[in-house]
Amino acid sequence: MITTRTARAEDEAVLARIDERTWTPAVSPAPAPPPGTPFFDDGTRPEDVLVAEHGGAVAGYVRLGEGFGIPAHRHVAVLGGLASTRSDSGSASRGGSSTPPWPKRGSAARAR
């Protein structure tokens, strides 16, 4: 069963490994994060990230940000990152290259 929840500080190491494992130049204009790069920083806090768990282990994440700084966008959440350790082929994926393991309805994202 796959569940989603808000990230916790103790997820940092596994989320950083997922980032390292899934980065490719096809999905990011930025250079690959060097090994040991923290996942959480001033721009990404645990409350900005939803994680997917499969069998009790973190299997992927969605990084959410705020929309544009205008009143009409207060309700908008921007997808700032997506990565999964599981795909239909069994390999890691990032940036929408395969179907992520998120529930289609009722996820924590709707509460934002």
N, CA, C and O atoms as a printed pandas DataFrame, in Angstrom:
     atom_number atom_name residue_name chain_id  residue_number  x_coord  y_coord  z_coord
0              1         N          MET        A               1    0.843   -1.182    0.000
1              2        CA          MET        A               1    0.000    0.000    0.000
2              3         C          MET        A               1    0.889    1.247    0.000
3              4         O          MET        A               1    1.920    1.296    0.671
4              5         N          ILE        A               2    0.470    2.232   -0.756
5              6        CA          ILE        A               2    1.204    3.490   -0.832
6              7         C          ILE        A               2    0.429    4.548   -0.062
7              8         O          ILE        A               2   -0.780    4.707   -0.232
8              9         N          THR        A               3    1.153    5.267    0.786
9             10        CA          THR        A               3    0.560    6.352    1.558
10            11         C          THR        A               3    1.394    7.607    1.342
11            12         O          THR        A               3    2.559    7.530    0.953
12            13         N          THR        A               4    0.787    8.763    1.598
13            14        CA          THR        A               4    1.518   10.023    1.525
14            15         C          THR        A               4    1.424   10.727    2.863
15            16         O          THR        A               4    0.473   10.546    3.624
16            17         N          ARG        A               5    2.430   11.528    3.123
17            18        CA          ARG        A               5    2.466   12.326    4.350
18            19         C          ARG        A               5    3.421   13.491    4.133
19            20         O          ARG        A               5    4.181   13.511    3.165
20            21         N          THR        A               6    3.376   14.451    5.035
21            22        CA          THR        A               6    4.333   15.549    5.022
22            23         C          THR        A               6    5.687   15.012    5.470
23            24         O          THR        A               6    5.767   14.175    6.370
24            25         N          ALA        A               7    6.743   15.497    4.839
25            26        CA          ALA        A               7    8.091   15.068    5.204
26            27         C          ALA        A               7    8.418   15.471    6.635
27            28         O          ALA        A               7    7.839   16.406    7.189
28            29         N          ARG        A               8    9.359   14.743    7.213
29            30        CA          ARG        A               8    9.880   15.047    8.551
30            31         C          ARG        A               8   11.393   15.240    8.433
31            32         O          ARG        A               8   12.018   14.747    7.494
32            33         N          ALA        A               9   11.962   15.949    9.378
33            34        CA          ALA        A               9   13.407   16.212    9.355
34            35         C          ALA        A               9   14.206   14.916    9.239
35            36         O          ALA        A               9   15.249   14.892    8.584
36            37         N          GLU        A              10   13.738   13.853    9.857
37            38        CA          GLU        A              10   14.473   12.588    9.819
38            39         C          GLU        A              10   14.416   11.897    8.450
39            40         O          GLU        A              10   15.077   10.878    8.251
40            41         N          ASP        A              11   13.640   12.436    7.510
41            42        CA          ASP        A              11   13.605   11.905    6.139
42            43         C          ASP        A              11   14.753   12.439    5.285
43            44         O          ASP        A              11   14.951   11.981    4.159
44            45         N          GLU        A              12   15.502   13.393    5.802
45            46        CA          GLU        A              12   16.495   14.085    4.983
46            47         C          GLU        A              12   17.468   13.152    4.268
47            48         O          GLU        A              12   17.700   13.322    3.071
48            49         N          ALA        A              13   18.033   12.189    4.951
49            50        CA          ALA        A              13   19.045   11.323    4.331
50            51         C          ALA        A              13   18.452   10.518    3.169
51            52         O          ALA        A              13   19.068   10.427    2.107
52            53         N          VAL        A              14   17.278    9.943    3.358
53            54        CA          VAL        A              14   16.685    9.147    2.284
54            55         C          VAL        A              14   16.249   10.033    1.119
55            56         O          VAL        A              14   16.369    9.623   -0.036
56            57         N          LEU        A              15   15.752   11.224    1.392
57            58        CA          LEU        A              15   15.361   12.130    0.314
58            59         C          LEU        A              15   16.583   12.603   -0.469
59            60         O          LEU        A              15   16.519   12.732   -1.692
60            61         N          ALA        A              16   17.683   12.862    0.214
61            62        CA          ALA        A              16   18.921   13.245   -0.472
62            63         C          ALA        A              16   19.412   12.107   -1.362
63            64         O          ALA        A              16   19.874   12.353   -2.477
64            65         N          ARG        A              17   19.318   10.858   -0.882
65            66        CA          ARG        A              17   19.726    9.705   -1.707
66            67         C          ARG        A              17   18.829    9.570   -2.939
67            68         O          ARG        A              17   19.309    9.265   -4.031
68            69         N          ILE        A              18   17.528    9.798   -2.758
69            70        CA          ILE        A              18   16.618    9.745   -3.904
70            71         C          ILE        A              18   17.009   10.824   -4.911
71            72         O          ILE        A              18   17.040   10.561   -6.113
72            73         N          ASP        A              19   17.310   12.041   -4.433
73            74        CA          ASP        A              19   17.744   13.112   -5.329
74            75         C          ASP        A              19   18.998   12.709   -6.100
75            76         O          ASP        A              19   19.060   12.877   -7.318
76            77         N          GLU        A              20   19.991   12.180   -5.401
77            78        CA          GLU        A              20   21.238   11.761   -6.052
78            79         C          GLU        A              20   20.978   10.665   -7.082
79            80         O          GLU        A              20   21.542   10.683   -8.176
80            81         N          ARG        A              21   20.130    9.720   -6.726
81            82        CA          ARG        A              21   19.878    8.564   -7.582
82            83         C          ARG        A              21   19.062    8.912   -8.833
83            84         O          ARG        A              21   19.220    8.271   -9.872
84            85         N          THR        A              22   18.205    9.909   -8.738
85            86        CA          THR        A              22   17.291   10.194   -9.836
86            87         C          THR        A              22   17.713   11.365  -10.712
87            88         O          THR        A              22   17.100   11.587  -11.756
88            89         N          TRP        A              23   18.729   12.116  -10.329
89            90        CA          TRP        A              23   19.119   13.286  -11.117
90            91         C          TRP        A              23   19.680   12.865  -12.467
91            92         O          TRP        A              23   20.500   11.951  -12.555
92            93         N          THR        A              24   19.224   13.548  -13.525
93            94        CA          THR        A              24   19.817   13.405  -14.860
94            95         C          THR        A              24   19.736   14.771  -15.527
95            96         O          THR        A              24   18.896   15.586  -15.147
96            97         N          PRO        A              25   20.585   15.039  -16.509
97            98        CA          PRO        A              25   20.501   16.332  -17.205
98            99         C          PRO        A              25   19.205   16.477  -18.002
99           100         O          PRO        A              25   18.861   17.587  -18.408
100          101         N          ALA        A              26   18.490   15.394  -18.231
101          102        CA          ALA        A              26   17.224   15.464  -18.958
102          103         C          ALA        A              26   16.104   16.082  -18.126
103          104         O          ALA        A              26   15.111   16.546  -18.687
104          105         N          VAL        A              27   16.244   16.099  -16.796
105          106        CA          VAL        A              27   15.165   16.588  -15.942
106          107         C          VAL        A              27   15.528   17.807  -15.111
107          108         O          VAL        A              27   14.677   18.351  -14.407
108          109         N          SER        A              28   16.783   18.245  -15.183
109          110        CA          SER        A              28   17.175   19.403  -14.383
110          111         C          SER        A              28   18.218   20.233  -15.112
111          112         O          SER        A              28   19.194   19.693  -15.632
112          113         N          PRO        A              29   18.014   21.553  -15.153
113          114        CA          PRO        A              29   19.028   22.412  -15.760
114          115         C          PRO        A              29   20.213   22.640  -14.823
115          116         O          PRO        A              29   21.273   23.090  -15.257
116          117         N          ALA        A              30   20.034   22.330  -13.546
117          118        CA          ALA        A              30   21.094   22.514  -12.553
118          119         C          ALA        A              30   22.056   21.331  -12.591
119          120         O          ALA        A              30   21.690   20.238  -13.023
120          121         N          PRO        A              31   23.271   21.554  -12.143
121          122        CA          PRO        A              31   24.198   20.419  -12.062
122          123         C          PRO        A              31   23.739   19.422  -11.004
123          124         O          PRO        A              31   22.969   19.763  -10.106
124          125         N          ALA        A              32   24.216   18.202  -11.117
125          126        CA          ALA        A              32   23.875   17.162  -10.142
126          127         C          ALA        A              32   24.314   17.594   -8.750
127          128         O          ALA        A              32   25.376   18.197   -8.593
128          129         N          PRO        A              33   23.505   17.288   -7.739
129          130        CA          PRO        A              33   23.929   17.627   -6.378
130          131         C          PRO        A              33   25.117   16.753   -5.989
131          132         O          PRO        A              33   25.084   15.540   -6.197
132          133         N          PRO        A              34   26.169   17.358   -5.425
133          134        CA          PRO        A              34   27.302   16.539   -4.989
134          135         C          PRO        A              34   26.867   15.591   -3.873
135          136         O          PRO        A              34   25.964   15.924   -3.106
136          137         N          PRO        A              35   27.488   14.424   -3.771
137          138        CA          PRO        A              35   27.152   13.513   -2.662
138          139         C          PRO        A              35   27.261   14.249   -1.327
139          140         O          PRO        A              35   28.194   15.019   -1.100
140          141         N          GLY        A              36   26.309   14.000   -0.468
141          142        CA          GLY        A              36   26.304   14.637    0.846
142          143         C          GLY        A              36   25.567   15.958    0.891
143          144         O          GLY        A              36   25.492   16.584    1.948
144          145         N          THR        A              37   25.010   16.405   -0.253
145          146        CA          THR        A              37   24.254   17.659   -0.260
146          147         C          THR        A              37   22.987   17.481    0.562
147          148         O          THR        A              37   22.231   16.539    0.325
148          149         N          PRO        A              38   22.737   18.369    1.528
149          150        CA          PRO        A              38   21.506   18.254    2.312
150          151         C          PRO        A              38   20.280   18.438    1.423
151          152         O          PRO        A              38   20.309   19.224    0.477
152          153         N          PHE        A              39   19.231   17.730    1.719
153          154        CA          PHE        A              39   17.979   17.878    0.976
154          155         C          PHE        A              39   17.238   19.118    1.453
155          156         O          PHE        A              39   16.758   19.910    0.642
156          157         N          PHE        A              40   17.146   19.287    2.762
157          158        CA          PHE        A              40   16.456   20.442    3.324
158          159         C          PHE        A              40   17.435   21.596    3.469
159          160         O          PHE        A              40   18.582   21.405    3.875
160          161         N          ASP        A              41   16.966   22.810    3.130
161          162        CA          ASP        A              41   17.772   24.014    3.280
162          163         C          ASP        A              41   16.824   25.195    3.427
163          164         O          ASP        A              41   15.638   25.006    3.699
164          165         N          ASP        A              42   17.328   26.402    3.252
165          166        CA          ASP        A              42   16.477   27.580    3.410
166          167         C          ASP        A              42   15.322   27.613    2.418
167          168         O          ASP        A              42   14.278   28.200    2.701
168          169         N          GLY        A              43   15.502   26.984    1.248
169          170        CA          GLY        A              43   14.460   26.993    0.232
170          171         C          GLY        A              43   13.534   25.786    0.273
171          172         O          GLY        A              43   12.469   25.809   -0.344
172          173         N          THR        A              44   13.914   24.746    0.979
173          174        CA          THR        A              44   13.089   23.534    1.067
174          175         C          THR        A              44   13.036   23.080    2.515
175          176         O          THR        A              44   14.026   22.608    3.073
176          177         N          ARG        A              45   11.872   23.231    3.108
177          178        CA          ARG        A              45   11.659   22.792    4.485
178          179         C          ARG        A              45   10.837   21.509    4.475
179          180         O          ARG        A              45   10.152   21.238    3.489
180          181         N          PRO        A              46   10.882   20.721    5.525
181          182        CA          PRO        A              46   10.083   19.492    5.552
182          183         C          PRO        A              46    8.603   19.729    5.236
183          184         O          PRO        A              46    7.978   18.908    4.565
184          185         N          GLU        A              47    8.047   20.829    5.707
185          186        CA          GLU        A              47    6.626   21.088    5.462
186          187         C          GLU        A              47    6.327   21.441    4.003
187          188         O          GLU        A              47    5.159   21.539    3.624
188          189         N          ASP        A              48    7.358   21.633    3.182
189          190        CA          ASP        A              48    7.191   21.907    1.751
190          191         C          ASP        A              48    7.187   20.637    0.907
191          192         O          ASP        A              48    7.019   20.699   -0.311
192          193         N          VAL        A              49    7.370   19.491    1.549
193          194        CA          VAL        A              49    7.570   18.243    0.814
194          195         C          VAL        A              49    6.552   17.199    1.260
195          196         O          VAL        A              49    6.328   17.004    2.455
196          197         N          LEU        A              50    5.945   16.536    0.290
197          198        CA          LEU        A              50    5.109   15.372    0.558
198          199         C          LEU        A              50    5.926   14.147    0.166
199          200         O          LEU        A              50    6.543   14.124   -0.899
200          201         N          VAL        A              51    5.932   13.143    1.014
201          202        CA          VAL        A              51    6.635   11.907    0.682
202          203         C          VAL        A              51    5.613   10.801    0.456
203          204         O          VAL        A              51    4.531   10.792    1.043
204          205         N          ALA        A              52    5.986    9.878   -0.407
205          206        CA          ALA        A              52    5.202    8.660   -0.621
206          207         C          ALA        A              52    5.942    7.539    0.079
207          208         O          ALA        A              52    7.160    7.413   -0.045
208          209         N          GLU        A              53    5.207    6.731    0.809
209          210        CA          GLU        A              53    5.783    5.556    1.458
210          211         C          GLU        A              53    5.173    4.307    0.838
211          212         O          GLU        A              53    3.971    4.243    0.581
212          213         N          HIS        A              54    6.011    3.335    0.609
213          214        CA          HIS        A              54    5.558    2.042    0.082
214          215         C          HIS        A              54    6.127    0.991    1.024
215          216         O          HIS        A              54    7.343    0.874    1.177
216          217         N          GLY        A              55    5.250    0.238    1.647
217          218        CA          GLY        A              55    5.710   -0.766    2.596
218          219         C          GLY        A              55    6.440   -0.165    3.782
219          220         O          GLY        A              55    7.323   -0.804    4.354
220          221         N          GLY        A              56    6.083    1.058    4.161
221          222        CA          GLY        A              56    6.694    1.712    5.311
222          223         C          GLY        A              56    7.995    2.430    5.020
223          224         O          GLY        A              56    8.567    3.039    5.924
224          225         N          ALA        A              57    8.489    2.381    3.779
225          226        CA          ALA        A              57    9.746    3.054    3.412
226          227         C          ALA        A              57    9.448    4.204    2.458
227          228         O          ALA        A              57    8.541    4.113    1.631
228          229         N          VAL        A              58   10.210    5.275    2.575
229          230        CA          VAL        A              58   10.048    6.408    1.675
230          231         C          VAL        A              58   10.406    5.964    0.261
231          232         O          VAL        A              58   11.494    5.445    0.015
232          233         N          ALA        A              59    9.466    6.178   -0.669
233          234        CA          ALA        A              59    9.653    5.733   -2.047
234          235         C          ALA        A              59    9.705    6.888   -3.037
235          236         O          ALA        A              59    9.957    6.669   -4.222
236          237         N          GLY        A              60    9.472    8.104   -2.580
237          238        CA          GLY        A              60    9.517    9.245   -3.476
238          239         C          GLY        A              60    9.014   10.490   -2.785
239          240         O          GLY        A              60    8.618   10.468   -1.619
240          241         N          TYR        A              61    9.040   11.590   -3.541
241          242        CA          TYR        A              61    8.595   12.850   -2.958
242          243         C          TYR        A              61    8.070   13.788   -4.028
243          244         O          TYR        A              61    8.349   13.637   -5.217
244          245         N          VAL        A              62    7.300   14.760   -3.566
245          246        CA          VAL        A              62    6.883   15.918   -4.341
246          247         C          VAL        A              62    7.268   17.135   -3.517
247          248         O          VAL        A              62    6.894   17.246   -2.349
248          249         N          ARG        A              63    8.015   18.048   -4.126
249          250        CA          ARG        A              63    8.394   19.308   -3.473
250          251         C          ARG        A              63    7.430   20.383   -3.973
251          252         O          ARG        A              63    7.323   20.622   -5.176
252          253         N          LEU        A              64    6.727   21.031   -3.032
253          254        CA          LEU        A              64    5.748   22.057   -3.377
254          255         C          LEU        A              64    6.251   23.431   -2.969
255          256         O          LEU        A              64    6.928   23.583   -1.952
256          257         N          GLY        A              65    5.913   24.419   -3.767
257          258        CA          GLY        A              65    6.262   25.800   -3.459
258          259         C          GLY        A              65    5.033   26.671   -3.618
259          260         O          GLY        A              65    3.968   26.208   -4.028
260          261         N          GLU        A              66    5.197   27.921   -3.292
261          262        CA          GLU        A              66    4.096   28.869   -3.425
262          263         C          GLU        A              66    4.006   29.333   -4.870
263          264         O          GLU        A              66    4.994   29.329   -5.604
264          265         N          GLY        A              67    2.799   29.733   -5.267
265          266        CA          GLY        A              67    2.601   30.301   -6.593
266          267         C          GLY        A              67    3.242   31.675   -6.664
267          268         O          GLY        A              67    3.987   32.070   -5.768
268          269         N          PHE        A              68    2.955   32.382   -7.709
269          270        CA          PHE        A              68    3.483   33.727   -7.870
270          271         C          PHE        A              68    3.005   34.612   -6.727
271          272         O          PHE        A              68    1.938   34.371   -6.164
272          273         N          GLY        A              69    3.764   35.607   -6.388
273          274        CA          GLY        A              69    3.446   36.464   -5.248
274          275         C          GLY        A              69    2.367   37.486   -5.519
275          276         O          GLY        A              69    2.527   38.663   -5.198
276          277         N          ILE        A              70    1.271   37.047   -6.107
277          278        CA          ILE        A              70    0.153   37.951   -6.355
278          279         C          ILE        A              70   -1.099   37.347   -5.721
279          280         O          ILE        A              70   -1.203   36.126   -5.608
280          281         N          PRO        A              71   -2.045   38.181   -5.309
281          282        CA          PRO        A              71   -3.242   37.661   -4.626
282          283         C          PRO        A              71   -3.985   36.575   -5.395
283          284         O          PRO        A              71   -4.498   35.638   -4.784
284          285         N          ALA        A              72   -4.055   36.675   -6.695
285          286        CA          ALA        A              72   -4.796   35.691   -7.483
286          287         C          ALA        A              72   -4.148   34.300   -7.447
287          288         O          ALA        A              72   -4.765   33.321   -7.867
288          289         N          HIS        A              73   -2.930   34.209   -6.958
289          290        CA          HIS        A              73   -2.222   32.922   -6.928
290          291         C          HIS        A              73   -2.044   32.362   -5.521
291          292         O          HIS        A              73   -1.290   31.407   -5.334
292          293         N          ARG        A              74   -2.714   32.931   -4.538
293          294        CA          ARG        A              74   -2.572   32.437   -3.160
294          295         C          ARG        A              74   -2.947   30.967   -3.031
295          296         O          ARG        A              74   -2.402   30.265   -2.179
296          297         N          HIS        A              75   -3.848   30.502   -3.843
297          298        CA          HIS        A              75   -4.317   29.120   -3.772
298          299         C          HIS        A              75   -3.444   28.161   -4.590
299          300         O          HIS        A              75   -3.692   26.956   -4.577
300          301         N          VAL        A              76   -2.442   28.662   -5.290
301          302        CA          VAL        A              76   -1.646   27.855   -6.209
302          303         C          VAL        A              76   -0.442   27.245   -5.494
303          304         O          VAL        A              76    0.284   27.933   -4.777
304          305         N          ALA        A              77   -0.245   25.955   -5.699
305          306        CA          ALA        A              77    0.971   25.281   -5.241
306          307         C          ALA        A              77    1.771   24.902   -6.478
307          308         O          ALA        A              77    1.240   24.278   -7.397
308          309         N          VAL        A              78    3.040   25.274   -6.504
309          310        CA          VAL        A              78    3.908   25.003   -7.635
310          311         C          VAL        A              78    4.677   23.718   -7.372
311          312         O          VAL        A              78    5.253   23.537   -6.299
312          313         N          LEU        A              79    4.682   22.841   -8.344
313          314        CA          LEU        A              79    5.448   21.599   -8.240
314          315         C          LEU        A              79    6.905   21.935   -8.520
315          316         O          LEU        A              79    7.273   22.218   -9.660
316          317         N          GLY        A              80    7.739   21.904   -7.477
317          318        CA          GLY        A              80    9.141   22.280   -7.599
318          319         C          GLY        A              80   10.070   21.094   -7.708
319          320         O          GLY        A              80   11.272   21.278   -7.899
320          321         N          GLY        A              81    9.565   19.904   -7.593
321          322        CA          GLY        A              81   10.392   18.711   -7.720
322          323         C          GLY        A              81    9.561   17.468   -7.520
323          324         O          GLY        A              81    8.588   17.472   -6.764
324          325         N          LEU        A              82    9.943   16.408   -8.195
325          326        CA          LEU        A              82    9.241   15.139   -8.131
326          327         C          LEU        A              82   10.260   14.042   -8.386
327          328         O          LEU        A              82   10.993   14.098   -9.373
328          329         N          ALA        A              83   10.316   13.063   -7.527
329          330        CA          ALA        A              83   11.217   11.931   -7.747
330          331         C          ALA        A              83   10.639   10.696   -7.082
331          332         O          ALA        A              83    9.963   10.783   -6.057
332          333         N          SER        A              84   10.912    9.557   -7.672
333          334        CA          SER        A              84   10.412    8.290   -7.166
334          335         C          SER        A              84   11.469    7.216   -7.312
335          336         O          SER        A              84   12.195    7.179   -8.305
336          337         N          THR        A              85   11.555    6.345   -6.324
337          338        CA          THR        A              85   12.486    5.227   -6.425
338          339         C          THR        A              85   11.867    4.057   -7.144
339          340         O          THR        A              85   12.554    3.087   -7.465
340          341         N          ARG        A              86   10.554    4.136   -7.406
341          342        CA          ARG        A              86    9.850    3.035   -8.054
342          343         C          ARG        A              86    9.161    3.531   -9.313
343          344         O          ARG        A              86    8.633    4.642   -9.351
344          345         N          SER        A              87    9.171    2.706  -10.328
345          346        CA          SER        A              87    8.392    2.964  -11.531
346          347         C          SER        A              87    7.882    1.623  -12.030
347          348         O          SER        A              87    8.194    0.582  -11.452
348          349         N          ASP        A              88    7.117    1.644  -13.075
349          350        CA          ASP        A              88    6.617    0.385  -13.619
350          351         C          ASP        A              88    7.747   -0.539  -14.032
351          352         O          ASP        A              88    7.596   -1.761  -14.008
352          353         N          SER        A              89    8.884    0.042  -14.411
353          354        CA          SER        A              89   10.023   -0.774  -14.832
354          355         C          SER        A              89   10.907   -1.179  -13.656
355          356         O          SER        A              89   11.840   -1.964  -13.822
356          357         N          GLY        A              90   10.612   -0.641  -12.452
357          358        CA          GLY        A              90   11.407   -0.982  -11.278
358          359         C          GLY        A              90   12.615   -0.095  -11.080
359          360         O          GLY        A              90   13.392   -0.321  -10.152
360          361         N          SER        A              91   12.798    0.916  -11.929
361          362        CA          SER        A              91   13.949    1.789  -11.793
362          363         C          SER        A              91   13.523    3.125  -11.200
363          364         O          SER        A              91   12.332    3.414  -11.089
364          365         N          ALA        A              92   14.505    3.935  -10.819
365          366        CA          ALA        A              92   14.226    5.254  -10.258
366          367         C          ALA        A              92   13.813    6.198  -11.377
367          368         O          ALA        A              92   14.218    6.033  -12.528
368          369         N          SER        A              93   13.001    7.190  -11.024
369          370        CA          SER        A              93   12.583    8.163  -12.025
370          371         C          SER        A              93   12.427    9.524  -11.382
371          372         O          SER        A              93   12.291    9.650  -10.166
372          373         N          ARG        A              94   12.451   10.550  -12.240
373          374        CA          ARG        A              94   12.348   11.910  -11.748
374          375         C          ARG        A              94   11.676   12.780  -12.796
375          376         O          ARG        A              94   11.795   12.542  -13.997
376          377         N          GLY        A              95   10.975   13.781  -12.321
377          378        CA          GLY        A              95   10.441   14.793  -13.209
378          379         C          GLY        A              95    9.329   14.332  -14.120
379          380         O          GLY        A              95    9.128   14.910  -15.188
380          381         N          GLY        A              96    8.603   13.306  -13.725
381          382        CA          GLY        A              96    7.444   12.887  -14.489
382          383         C          GLY        A              96    7.757   11.924  -15.615
383          384         O          GLY        A              96    6.930   11.745  -16.509
384          385         N          SER        A              97    8.936   11.290  -15.601
385          386        CA          SER        A              97    9.257   10.369  -16.682
386          387         C          SER        A              97    8.524    9.040  -16.550
387          388         O          SER        A              97    8.521    8.242  -17.487
388          389         N          SER        A              98    7.910    8.795  -15.413
389          390        CA          SER        A              98    7.039    7.627  -15.258
390          391         C          SER        A              98    5.952    7.976  -14.263
391          392         O          SER        A              98    5.999    9.039  -13.644
392          393         N          THR        A              99    5.003    7.125  -14.106
393          394        CA          THR        A              99    3.896    7.402  -13.206
394          395         C          THR        A              99    4.365    7.322  -11.767
395          396         O          THR        A              99    4.817    6.262  -11.334
396          397         N          PRO        A             100    4.273    8.416  -11.004
397          398        CA          PRO        A             100    4.693    8.388   -9.611
398          399         C          PRO        A             100    3.675    7.645   -8.749
399          400         O          PRO        A             100    2.523    7.487   -9.152
400          401         N          PRO        A             101    4.088    7.190   -7.569
401          402        CA          PRO        A             101    3.198    6.382   -6.744
402          403         C          PRO        A             101    2.293    7.199   -5.829
403          404         O          PRO        A             101    2.158    6.860   -4.654
404          405         N          TRP        A             102    1.672    8.259   -6.328
405          406        CA          TRP        A             102    0.827    9.093   -5.485
406          407         C          TRP        A             102   -0.630    8.707   -5.679
407          408         O          TRP        A             102   -1.052    8.403   -6.795
408          409         N          PRO        A             103   -1.399    8.718   -4.598
409          410        CA          PRO        A             103   -2.835    8.467   -4.749
410          411         C          PRO        A             103   -3.453    9.534   -5.645
411          412         O          PRO        A             103   -3.015   10.684   -5.629
412          413         N          LYS        A             104   -4.442    9.172   -6.406
413          414        CA          LYS        A             104   -5.067   10.112   -7.324
414          415         C          LYS        A             104   -5.985   11.094   -6.606
415          416         O          LYS        A             104   -6.166   12.218   -7.074
416          417         N          ARG        A             105   -6.565   10.693   -5.487
417          418        CA          ARG        A             105   -7.489   11.567   -4.767
418          419         C          ARG        A             105   -7.219   11.486   -3.278
419          420         O          ARG        A             105   -6.733   10.477   -2.767
420          421         N          GLY        A             106   -7.549   12.582   -2.586
421          422        CA          GLY        A             106   -7.496   12.572   -1.138
422          423         C          GLY        A             106   -6.110   12.664   -0.552
423          424         O          GLY        A             106   -5.932   12.364    0.629
424          425         N          SER        A             107   -5.115   13.067   -1.330
425          426        CA          SER        A             107   -3.761   13.134   -0.787
426          427         C          SER        A             107   -3.613   14.368    0.091
427          428         O          SER        A             107   -4.476   15.245    0.101
428          429         N          ALA        A             108   -2.515   14.424    0.821
429          430        CA          ALA        A             108   -2.251   15.562    1.696
430          431         C          ALA        A             108   -2.105   16.844    0.898
431          432         O          ALA        A             108   -2.266   17.928    1.458
432          433         N          ALA        A             109   -1.806   16.758   -0.389
433          434        CA          ALA        A             109   -1.639   17.963   -1.206
434          435         C          ALA        A             109   -2.917   18.799   -1.236
435          436         O          ALA        A             109   -2.850   20.024   -1.336
436          437         N          ARG        A             110   -4.061   18.158   -1.151
437          438        CA          ARG        A             110   -5.315   18.901   -1.184
438          439         C          ARG        A             110   -5.496   19.761    0.059
439          440         O          ARG        A             110   -6.252   20.732    0.037
440          441         N          ALA        A             111   -4.811   19.414    1.136
441          442        CA          ALA        A             111   -4.943   20.171    2.374
442          443         C          ALA        A             111   -4.152   21.465    2.344
443          444         O          ALA        A             111   -4.352   22.327    3.199
444          445         N          ARG        A             112   -3.260   21.618    1.379
445          446        CA          ARG        A             112   -2.412   22.808    1.319
446          447         C          ARG        A             112   -3.199   23.976    0.904
447          448         O          ARG        A             112   -2.659   25.077    0.795
